[in-house]
Amino acid sequence: MRNFLKIVGLALLVFILQACVGSMPEYKSSKSSYIVFKTPKFAYADMGFVAKASDEVKVEIYSNGQALVRLRITPSQVCMSQIKCMDAKRFNSEYLGASYPKDTLFRIFRGEEIFNGKGKESLGSGFAQKIGSIEYEVQGEHIHFVDSQSGVKIEIK
């Protein structure tokens, strides 16, 4: 009976661990980059990694080999190591800009157009968008986003 309980317990543990691993996104790319992420409430700038999966972006910014901040961003949710996970619209309202669509941060870190391509101008190896106080440019792997009105700056190079 004791052996049976051990086997059942071990099988249950393996099943749980396999379910956790199976639910992890498969990151298609991960690049070492210099990352600037500045809002009126926080500012981080140092080397880090941006890893992209089909429906998630993971961002880690390091200093002296220690993680300063970790972000997990989906189109509908933002999880940040210093704050709890929250709905992307609420995160935008509290940290970026209330008028931003909920998937804005996700799209910026992926180097995709924002605001449904409003004000988009094609460039040689990328594009630029000018939307009111927002200047957003993607050139290859270099991403530059500045909202001069709200004081937000995101740069990945």
C-alpha positions as CSV (number, residue, x, y, z in Angstrom):
1,M,0.0,0.0,0.0
2,R,2.9,2.4,0.9
3,N,4.6,1.7,-2.4
4,F,1.3,2.3,-4.3
5,L,0.9,5.7,-2.6
6,K,4.5,6.6,-3.5
7,I,4.0,5.7,-7.1
8,V,0.7,7.6,-7.3
9,G,2.3,10.6,-5.6
10,L,5.3,10.5,-8.0
11,A,3.1,10.2,-11.0
12,L,1.0,13.1,-9.8
13,L,4.2,15.2,-9.3
14,V,5.4,14.3,-12.8
15,F,2.0,15.2,-14.3
16,I,2.0,18.6,-12.6
17,L,5.5,19.5,-13.6
18,Q,4.9,18.4,-17.2
19,A,1.8,20.6,-17.3
20,C,3.8,23.6,-16.1
21,V,6.5,23.0,-18.7
22,G,4.0,22.4,-21.4
23,S,2.3,25.7,-20.8
24,M,5.5,27.7,-21.2
25,P,5.6,29.7,-24.4
26,E,8.2,28.7,-27.1
27,Y,10.4,31.7,-27.6
28,K,11.3,32.1,-31.3
29,S,14.0,34.6,-30.7
30,S,16.0,36.1,-27.8
31,K,18.3,39.0,-28.3
32,S,20.8,40.7,-26.0
33,S,20.1,44.5,-26.2
34,Y,20.6,47.8,-24.5
35,I,17.1,48.6,-23.1
36,V,15.8,51.9,-21.9
37,F,12.3,51.7,-20.2
38,K,11.4,55.0,-18.6
39,T,8.0,56.3,-17.4
40,P,7.1,59.0,-14.9
41,K,7.0,56.3,-12.1
42,F,10.2,54.3,-12.9
43,A,13.3,54.3,-15.1
44,Y,15.6,51.4,-16.1
45,A,18.4,51.5,-18.6
46,D,21.0,48.7,-19.0
47,M,21.8,45.6,-20.9
48,G,19.2,42.9,-21.0
49,F,17.3,40.4,-23.2
50,V,14.1,40.6,-25.2
51,A,12.6,37.2,-26.0
52,K,9.7,36.9,-28.3
53,A,7.1,34.1,-28.6
54,S,4.0,34.2,-30.8
55,D,1.8,35.7,-28.0
56,E,4.2,36.9,-25.4
57,V,7.3,39.0,-24.9
58,K,9.7,38.5,-22.0
59,V,12.0,41.4,-21.1
60,E,14.8,41.3,-18.6
61,I,17.0,44.3,-17.7
62,Y,20.3,43.6,-15.8
63,S,22.9,45.6,-14.0
64,N,26.1,44.0,-12.7
65,G,24.7,40.5,-13.5
66,Q,21.6,41.0,-11.4
67,A,18.1,41.3,-12.8
68,L,16.8,44.8,-12.2
69,V,13.4,44.2,-13.7
70,R,11.6,41.4,-15.4
71,L,8.5,41.9,-17.6
72,R,6.2,39.4,-19.2
73,I,4.0,41.1,-21.7
74,T,1.0,39.7,-23.6
75,P,-1.5,41.7,-25.7
76,S,-3.9,41.7,-22.7
77,Q,-1.6,41.6,-19.6
78,V,1.6,43.0,-18.2
79,C,3.5,41.3,-15.4
80,M,6.4,43.2,-13.9
81,S,8.7,42.0,-11.1
82,Q,8.2,45.1,-9.0
83,I,4.4,45.1,-9.4
84,K,1.7,42.4,-9.6
85,C,0.3,41.2,-13.0
86,M,-2.3,43.5,-14.3
87,D,-4.6,44.0,-17.2
88,A,-2.6,45.8,-20.0
89,K,-5.2,48.6,-20.3
90,R,-4.8,49.3,-16.5
91,F,-1.0,49.1,-16.8
92,N,-1.1,51.6,-19.6
93,S,-3.4,53.9,-17.6
94,E,-1.1,53.8,-14.5
95,Y,2.3,53.8,-16.1
96,L,2.2,54.9,-19.8
97,G,-0.8,56.7,-21.1
98,A,-4.5,56.1,-20.6
99,S,-5.2,56.6,-24.3
100,Y,-2.9,53.8,-25.4
101,P,-4.6,50.7,-26.8
102,K,-4.1,47.8,-24.5
103,D,-1.6,45.9,-26.8
104,T,0.7,49.0,-27.2
105,L,3.6,47.8,-25.0
106,F,3.4,44.3,-26.5
107,R,3.7,45.7,-30.0
108,I,6.5,48.2,-29.2
109,F,8.7,45.4,-27.7
110,R,8.0,43.3,-30.8
111,G,8.8,46.2,-33.2
112,E,5.3,46.2,-34.7
113,E,3.2,49.2,-35.7
114,I,1.0,50.7,-33.0
115,F,-2.4,52.5,-33.1
116,N,-3.5,50.4,-36.1
117,G,-0.6,51.9,-38.2
118,K,-1.8,55.5,-37.8
119,G,0.7,58.0,-39.2
120,K,2.9,55.2,-40.5
121,E,5.7,56.0,-43.0
122,S,7.8,53.3,-44.5
123,L,11.6,53.6,-44.2
124,G,14.4,51.6,-45.8
125,S,14.5,48.7,-43.2
126,G,11.5,49.7,-41.1
127,F,8.9,52.3,-40.4
128,A,8.2,55.4,-38.4
129,Q,5.0,56.7,-36.8
130,K,4.2,60.2,-35.6
131,I,1.0,60.3,-33.6
132,G,0.5,63.6,-31.7
133,S,3.3,63.7,-29.0
134,I,4.4,60.1,-29.9
135,E,7.4,59.4,-32.1
136,Y,8.0,55.7,-32.8
137,E,10.6,54.3,-35.1
138,V,11.7,50.8,-35.9
139,Q,14.8,50.3,-38.0
140,G,15.8,46.7,-38.2
141,E,16.4,45.6,-34.6
142,H,16.5,49.2,-33.2
143,I,13.3,50.4,-31.6
144,H,12.8,54.0,-30.5
145,F,9.5,55.1,-28.8
146,V,9.1,58.5,-27.1
147,D,5.9,60.2,-25.9
148,S,7.0,63.7,-25.0
149,Q,3.7,64.5,-23.4
150,S,3.5,61.6,-20.9
151,G,7.3,61.3,-20.4
152,V,7.6,57.7,-21.6
153,K,10.7,56.5,-23.4
154,I,11.4,52.9,-24.6
155,E,14.5,52.2,-26.6
156,I,15.9,48.8,-27.6
157,K,19.3,48.7,-29.5
